[in-house]
Amino acid sequence: MRVVFSQRLSEGFKKIVPEISILFLIILSVQPQSVLGNSVISPFLCLSAVFYWSLHRQGHFYIVTLIILGIISDILIGASLGFTPILFLTVFAISSWQKKNVLLKPFYLIWGVFSLISGLAFVIAWAITFFVSLQYADIGPFAIQYFMTVISFPILDWLLSHIQRAVAV
């Protein structure tokens, strides 16, 4: 009886590893990093995880979960509710659409595709901020956060691939 319960618990945990990793990275992204003397800006790490899991677990990754995780992120960073889910869904939709063209390519091409998709997500974030505040939003902080996110992608890709192999998701 205990073996069956532990097997079910283990299988259940394996199914939610992507969501747990995104939630962990959301919490980690809220913690500002002191880079370039600006402690307010930190990389948007969870965007990398959404991209990674959209490629590697597309059939088991639910849109509702992305929306919930995005709302949690909005609450933690103090953004308008719906801001981060729009970014998550944009990254999810484009990476899912391009999955077969990207997945078996060399890493530098995957990194390039992530750079383009996350660049689009940051332009959307800037545009939403611009329209919600009804005044010009400085693009500088968005650009710094974008570059920090792109630079951190290889480390997160490596980490998430090891997590995926360890739990055989």
Backbone as a ProteinNet text record, in pm:
[ID]
protein_1_A
[PRIMARY]
MRVVFSQRLSEGFKKIVPEISILFLIILSVQPQSVLGNSVISPFLCLSAVFYWSLHRQGHFYIVTLIILGIISDILIGASLGFTPILFLTVFAISSWQKKNVLLKPFYLIWGVFSLISGLAFVIAWAITFFVSLQYADIGPFAIQYFMTVISFPILDWLLSHIQRAVAV
[TERTIARY]
82.2	0	86.7	192.6	280.1	357.6	393.5	467.7	381.7	256.6	165.4	146.9	130.5	113.1	236.6	354.8	477.8	501.3	462.2	475.1	381.7	260.3	164.9	211.5	265.6	317.2	435.2	522.4	637.3	592.9	497.1	445.2	376.4	302	236.4	337.1	444.5	549.6	616.8	643.4	707.7	623.3	492.3	403.5	403.2	430.7	424.4	561.7	666.4	800.8	811	756.8	765.8	700.9	584.5	514.4	590.6	646.2	723.2	848.4	913.9	1035.4	1002.3	891.7	852.1	816.9	744.6	709.6	835.6	931.4	1057.2	1129.4	1131.5	1199	1123	990.9	912.9	956.5	964.2	1004.9	1148.4	1235.8	1374.3	1384.4	1298.5	1300	1255	1175.2	1126.5	1240.4	1339.4	1453.7	1544.8	1555.5	1640.3	1788.2	1857.4	2000.7	2074.7	2184.4	2262.1	2360.5	2313.3	2395.5	2400.3	2516.5	2536.3	2489.5	2493.6	2455.5	2306.6	2227.2	2082.2	2020.4	1971.3	1919.9	1771.4	1710.2	1567.2	1541.8	1635.1	1615.8	1677.4	1600.8	1652.5	1606.5	1678.1	1636.5	1500.7	1425.6	1293	1310.7	1361.8	1403.8	1290.7	1171.6	1059.9	1025.1	1058.9	1034.3	1117.7	1240	1326	1265.2	1210	1149.3	1023.6	943.5	823.4	865.1	968.1	1018.8	1068.1	1149	1206	1096.6	1004.9	902.2	801.2	783.1	694.9	751.8	882.2	945.5	946.9	975.5	1000.5	880.5	778.6	660.5	531.4	526.1	414.7	279.9	270.8	144.4	95.7	184.9	149.6	152.8	162.8	177.6	49.6	-22.5	-155.8	-155.7	-236.4	-247.3	-302.1	-396.7	-454.1	-345.3	-254.9	-144.1	-55.4	-29.1	50.6	-18.2	-148.3	-223.1	-215.1	-233.4	-226.5	-86.4	16.7	154	182.8	129.3	146.2	79.4	-38.5	-108.5	-32	23.7	107.1	225.8	287.9	400	355.9	239.7	188.3	166	113	88.6	221.2	320.5	449.5	526.6	518.7	594.2	511.7	382.7	297.9	255	252.5	209.8	58.1	4.3	-138.6	-168.6	-277.4	-312.3	-339	-274.8	-287.6	-165.3	-77.3	42.8	135.2	174.4	265.7	200.2	71.9	11.7	14.6	0.8	9.4	148.4	250.1	387.2	411.5	365.4	381	310.2	187.1	110.5	172	230.4	299.3	418.1	500.5	617.8	573.9	472.4	422.5	369.9	290.3	229.5	335.3	429.1	530.1	624.9	668.4	761.3	692.4	565.4	491.8	474.4	450	432	561.2	674.6	803.5	878.2	810.6	876.7	951.6	886.2	951.2	1067.2	1068	1178.4	1295.9	1273.7	1374.6	1436.1	1357.6	1395.8	1526.3	1549.8	1669.1	1784.9	1776	1881.1	1992.4	2109.6	2217.8	2175.6	2243.7	2203.1	2206	2306.7	2315.2	2194.6	2134.8	2013.1	1892.5	1885.5	1777	1788.3	1909.2	1933.8	1893.2	1924.2	1884.7	1733.9	1666.3	1519.5	1462.5	1519.2	1473.9	1496.3	1610.3	1638.7	1533.8	1494.8	1393.2	1256.2	1217.3	1085.5	1078.8	1183	1180.8	1191.3	1260.8	1264	1124.7	1048.3	909.2	828.7	850.8	778.6	811.7	937.1	974.3	919.8	910.5	847.4	699.5	634.3	493.8	481.6	573.6	570.9	586.5	678.8	698.4	572.2	511.3	390.7	275.1	259.4	152.6	176.1	300	333	305.4	340.1	318.1	168.9	87.1	-56.3	-130.2	-87.6	-154.4	-125	-0.4	35.2	1.1	-31.6	-66	44.1	167	282.1	398.4	497.7	611.8	683.7	705.8	780.6	922.9	1019.3	1159.5	1193.5	1253.9	1285.9	1411.3	1491	1616.6	1603.9	1517.1	1503.1	1456.3	1369.8	1324.5	1440.6	1524.7	1639.8	1740	1766	1859.4	1804.9	1676.4	1616.1	1616.8	1592.7	1596.7	1735.7	1839.3	1975.1	2013.6	1972	1999.8	1929	1807.9	1731.5	1797.4	1837.3	1900.9	2034.7	2110.8	2240.7	2225	2118.1	2097.6	2037.1	1991.6	1924.9	2010.6	2138.2	2215.2	2223	2238.6	2246.3	2113.1	2004.2	1872.5	1838.9	1876.4	1852.9	1926.6	2051.7	2130.3	2065.6	2027	1965.8	1833.8	1748.3	1618.7	1634.6	1733.1	1754.6	1802.2	1883.6	1926.2	1809.1	1725.5	1606.1	1516.8	1499.6	1414.7	1469.5	1599.5	1659.3	1652	1668.4	1668.4	1532.5	1427.6	1294.2	1230.7	1302.3	1253.5	1112.7	1096.2	964.6	933.6
-119.1	0	125.6	125	241.8	260.4	148.4	156.4	221.4	182.9	239.7	388.9	427.5	569.1	649.5	595.6	669.4	676.6	571.9	576.5	681.5	687.2	787.8	928.5	944	1074.5	1115.1	1019.2	1045.9	1082.5	1009.7	1040.1	1176.2	1206.2	1337.1	1450	1429.7	1531.1	1551.6	1441.7	1452	1533.1	1523	1595.7	1745.7	1787.5	1931.1	1996.5	1925.2	1983	2112.4	2119.9	2247.3	2363.5	2340	2445.7	2488.1	2390	2421	2500.7	2461.6	2534.9	2677.7	2697.5	2833.7	2914.8	2855.1	2925.9	2964.4	2873.5	2904.2	3020.6	3019.8	3127.5	3259.2	3252.8	3375.3	3437.7	3355.1	3405.1	3457.1	3386.7	3431	3561.3	3579	3701	3823.4	3802.5	3914.6	3975	3893	3941	4022	4152.6	4234	4200.1	4199.5	4172.2	4304.1	4320.3	4443.2	4430.1	4465.4	4460.3	4599.6	4643.5	4775.8	4887.3	4864	4966.2	4989.6	4909.8	4927.2	4803.9	4817.4	4701.4	4678.1	4756	4741	4640.8	4627.3	4543.6	4406.4	4302.6	4166.7	4091.6	3985.9	3912.2	3846.8	3837.5	3777.1	3627.6	3557.6	3419.1	3325.6	3353.5	3263.3	3260	3364	3364.2	3255.3	3235.8	3129.4	2992.4	2975.8	2847.4	2821.1	2924.2	2906.9	2864.4	2926.8	2889.7	2745.1	2709.5	2574.9	2468.1	2485.1	2383.2	2382.8	2494.3	2496.4	2410	2406.1	2321.2	2174.6	2149	2011.8	1941.5	2014.3	1952	2013.5	2041.9	2115	2047.6	1917.5	1848	1840.3	1857.8	1844.5	1976.7	2083.4	2215.7	2292.2	2328.8	2384.5	2536.9	2594.9	2740.3	2799.4	2731.3	2780.5	2791.8	2695.2	2699.9	2820.8	2849.7	2968.4	3095.9	3102	3220.7	3236.6	3127.2	3132.5	3173.5	3113.4	3150.4	3296.1	3342.6	3482.7	3577.4	3540.2	3623.5	3625.1	3509.9	3506.1	3600.5	3597.8	3688.3	3834.2	3865	4002.5	4049.3	3960.6	3995.7	4021	3935.9	3950.5	4074.7	4110.8	4227.7	4355.3	4343	4461.3	4515.4	4431	4474	4460.7	4518.7	4504.3	4357.4	4307.9	4167.5	4141.8	4042.1	4008.5	4045.8	4126.6	4172	4054.2	3979.2	3866.7	3750.7	3717.8	3611.2	3639.7	3766.1	3800.3	3766.2	3797.9	3767.5	3616.7	3546.1	3400.6	3335.7	3377.8	3317.8	3350.4	3468.3	3503.5	3411.3	3395.5	3308	3163.8	3118.9	2981.9	2958	3050.9	3033.5	3028.2	3120.5	3124.8	3006.1	2972	2859.3	2726.8	2712.9	2591.8	2582.1	2696.4	2701.5	2664.9	2704	2679.9	2558.9	2478.3	2366.9	2275	2230.3	2134.1	2195.6	2326.9	2393.4	2423	2420.9	2465.6	2351.2	2253.1	2156.9	2082.3	2035.6	1954.8	2036.3	2165.1	2253.8	2269	2317.2	2344	2449.7	2446.8	2534.6	2681.6	2724.9	2867.4	2914.7	2826.7	2864.8	2871.4	2778.1	2782.1	2909.7	2945	3068.2	3190.4	3186.8	3296.1	3309.2	3195.8	3198.2	3251.5	3208.2	3261.9	3412.3	3457.8	3601.8	3678.8	3625.7	3692.7	3691.5	3574.8	3563.5	3648	3643.5	3725.1	3873.4	3906.8	4046.1	4095.6	4012.3	4047.3	4062.2	3972	3979.9	4109.4	4151	4275.6	4398.5	4392.9	4503.4	4511.4	4396	4393.8	4448.7	4410.1	4461.1	4612.4	4663.3	4808.1	4876.1	4818.6	4878	4877.8	4769	4763.3	4869.3	4880.7	4982.8	5122.2	5144.9	5274.1	5307.3	5211	5237.7	5243.3	5163.7	5165.3	5294.4	5340.4	5461.8	5589.4	5576.6	5690.5	5796	5750.5	5838.6	5754.7	5821.3	5750.5	5671.2	5544	5458.2	5445	5474.9	5466.5	5322.9	5305.3	5171.8	5114.5	5198.6	5155.5	5039	5048.5	4935.7	4806.6	4820.5	4701.8	4639	4723.4	4673.3	4604	4663.4	4601.7	4467.4	4463.8	4338.7	4234.2	4277.9	4186.7	4124.4	4207.1	4154.9	4063.9	4098.2	4011.7	3877.3	3879.3	3756.6	3669.9	3730.4	3655.5	3597.7	3674	3626.4	3510.9	3511.4	3404.9	3278.5	3284.2	3169.1	3042.5	3047.4	2921.9	2849.6	2923.8	2861.7	2795.8	2866.5	2810.9	2692.5	2698.6	2586.4	2462.7	2480.4	2369.6	2313.1	2402.1	2360.1	2286.8	2341.9	2279.4	2147.5	2137.1	2009.5	1902.3	1940.8	1844.7	1804.5	1899.5	1866.8	1772.4	1800.3	1715.5	1573	1558.8	1425.4	1355.2	1430.9	1370.5	1312.4	1380.2	1329.8	1257.6	1253	1185.6	1229.2	1360.9	1417	1395.7
0	0	0	82.5	89.2	-40.9	-104.3	-229.3	-337.1	-345.1	-443.9	-418.7	-293	-259.2	-296.5	-263.7	-294.7	-445.5	-518.7	-664.2	-723.5	-673.6	-722.2	-687.2	-567.7	-526.5	-615.1	-643.8	-730.1	-871.5	-924.9	-1058.8	-1061.9	-956	-947.9	-942.3	-867.1	-858.4	-993.6	-1064.9	-1195.9	-1293.7	-1280.1	-1371.4	-1345.9	-1222.1	-1191.4	-1178.9	-1217.5	-1212	-1293.2	-1416.1	-1488.7	-1413.7	-1357.9	-1285.7	-1160.3	-1089.6	-968.8	-1005.4	-1114.3	-1153.9	-1195.6	-1264.9	-1303.6	-1179.9	-1086.5	-963.2	-885.4	-876.2	-808.1	-876.4	-1009	-1082.1	-1073.4	-1059.9	-1036.6	-904.7	-802	-670.1	-675.3	-745.6	-758.8	-838.3	-938	-1019.5	-941.4	-839.1	-758.6	-677.1	-644.3	-567.6	-658.9	-637.4	-725	-708.5	-820.3	-821.1	-837.6	-769.1	-780.7	-896.8	-1015	-1134.4	-1194.3	-1230.9	-1290.8	-1198	-1068.4	-972.1	-962.6	-1030.9	-1029.1	-964.9	-843.6	-771.4	-795.1	-881.6	-906.5	-1018.8	-1108.8	-1226.8	-1203.4	-1235.6	-1228.1	-1352	-1390.8	-1510.6	-1489.8	-1596.8	-1593.4	-1618.7	-1517.3	-1530.4	-1570.8	-1523.1	-1550.9	-1699.5	-1774.8	-1918.8	-1986.6	-1938.7	-1991.3	-1963.7	-1844.8	-1808.7	-1890.6	-1913.4	-1996.7	-2137.1	-2191.3	-2323.8	-2323	-2223.9	-2217.5	-2208.9	-2114.8	-2095.7	-2209.5	-2278.3	-2395.5	-2507	-2517	-2617.8	-2575.9	-2449.9	-2405.7	-2344	-2304.8	-2242.8	-2295.3	-2423.3	-2480.6	-2454.5	-2471	-2454.7	-2311.4	-2215.6	-2074.4	-2000.1	-2074.3	-2016	-2043.7	-1940	-1958.1	-1955.7	-2041.4	-2052	-1922.7	-1860.9	-1735.1	-1628.2	-1626.8	-1530.9	-1556.2	-1683.5	-1716.8	-1671.3	-1688.6	-1645.8	-1494.3	-1421.8	-1275	-1229.3	-1288.9	-1252.4	-1287.8	-1399.3	-1437.3	-1339.7	-1292.9	-1194.1	-1062.1	-1023.5	-902.4	-919	-1036	-1062.7	-1055.8	-1113.8	-1109.2	-966.3	-883.9	-743.5	-671.5	-697.6	-628.9	-672.4	-800.8	-846.5	-843.8	-817.5	-809.1	-943.9	-1044	-1177.5	-1189.8	-1294.9	-1322.2	-1349	-1291.8	-1311.8	-1459.6	-1512.4	-1652.8	-1734.9	-1677.9	-1748.2	-1780.5	-1680.2	-1700.3	-1774.3	-1748.9	-1829.6	-1979.8	-2018.1	-2160.5	-2213.7	-2136.9	-2179.4	-2183.8	-2080.5	-2077.8	-2196.3	-2223.2	-2332.3	-2467.9	-2481.9	-2606.6	-2629.5	-2526.9	-2538.2	-2561.8	-2489.5	-2504.7	-2645.7	-2697.2	-2829.4	-2939.3	-2935.8	-3041.9	-3032.2	-2912.4	-2899.1	-2930.5	-2897.4	-2933.2	-3084.1	-3146.4	-3290.9	-3363.6	-3310.6	-3374.6	-3317.8	-3237.9	-3169.2	-3265.3	-3370.2	-3459.9	-3537.9	-3554.5	-3623.6	-3531.2	-3401.1	-3305.3	-3226	-3190.6	-3087.7	-3114.3	-3233.9	-3261	-3318	-3309.9	-3360.8	-3257.2	-3301.3	-3205.7	-3103.7	-2989.8	-2880.3	-2918.1	-2992.3	-3024.4	-3106.1	-3187.5	-3260.4	-3166.7	-3072.1	-2973.2	-2890.6	-2853.6	-2778.1	-2861.1	-2989.7	-3078.4	-3090.7	-3102.1	-3108.9	-2978.3	-2865.4	-2737.5	-2731	-2781.6	-2781.4	-2860.7	-2975.4	-3057.5	-2990	-2938.4	-2875.1	-2748.6	-2667.3	-2545.5	-2579.9	-2688.1	-2733.2	-2767.1	-2836.2	-2865.9	-2737.5	-2642.3	-2514.5	-2441.1	-2444.7	-2376.8	-2449.1	-2580.9	-2654.8	-2617.8	-2606.4	-2563.5	-2421.8	-2333.2	-2195.3	-2193.8	-2275	-2282.2	-2335.4	-2439.7	-2498.4	-2398.8	-2325	-2224.4	-2117.7	-2072.1	-1971.7	-2026	-2150.5	-2215.7	-2220.9	-2263.1	-2277.9	-2144.9	-2048	-1917.6	-1842.7	-1849.3	-1775	-1851.6	-1979.1	-2065.3	-2069.8	-2057.1	-2073.2	-2124.1	-2176.1	-2233	-2124.3	-2151.4	-2059.4	-2112.5	-2028.7	-2068.4	-2106.2	-2220.8	-2269.6	-2203.8	-2137.5	-2076.6	-1980.1	-1879.3	-1786	-1854.3	-1955.3	-2028.6	-2105.3	-2165.1	-2240.7	-2148.6	-2033.5	-1938.2	-1890.3	-1856.4	-1811	-1922.8	-2045.2	-2159.9	-2174.2	-2173.4	-2188.7	-2072.7	-1952.3	-1837.4	-1852.6	-1905.7	-1927	-2033.7	-2144.6	-2253.4	-2208.3	-2132.6	-2085.4	-1986.4	-1908.4	-1809.8	-1871	-1996	-2057.4	-2061.5	-2101.6	-2106.9	-1972.9	-1866	-1733.4	-1698.5	-1724.6	-1693	-1783	-1908.9	-1999.5	-1950	-1910.4	-1857.7	-1730.6	-1639.6	-1514	-1538.3	-1622.3	-1649.2	-1723.8	-1812.1	-1881	-1783.3	-1685.5	-1583.3	-1493.5	-1460.5	-1381.3	-1460	-1588.3	-1672	-1678.8	-1694.8	-1699	-1564	-1456.8	-1323.1	-1287	-1326.4	-1292.9	-1410.6	-1524.5	-1645.8	-1679.9	-1694	-1723.8	-1869
[MASK]
+++++++++++++++++++++++++++++++++++++++++++++++++++++++++++++++++++++++++++++++++++++++++++++++++++++++++++++++++++++++++++++++++++++++++++++++++++++++++++++++++++++++++

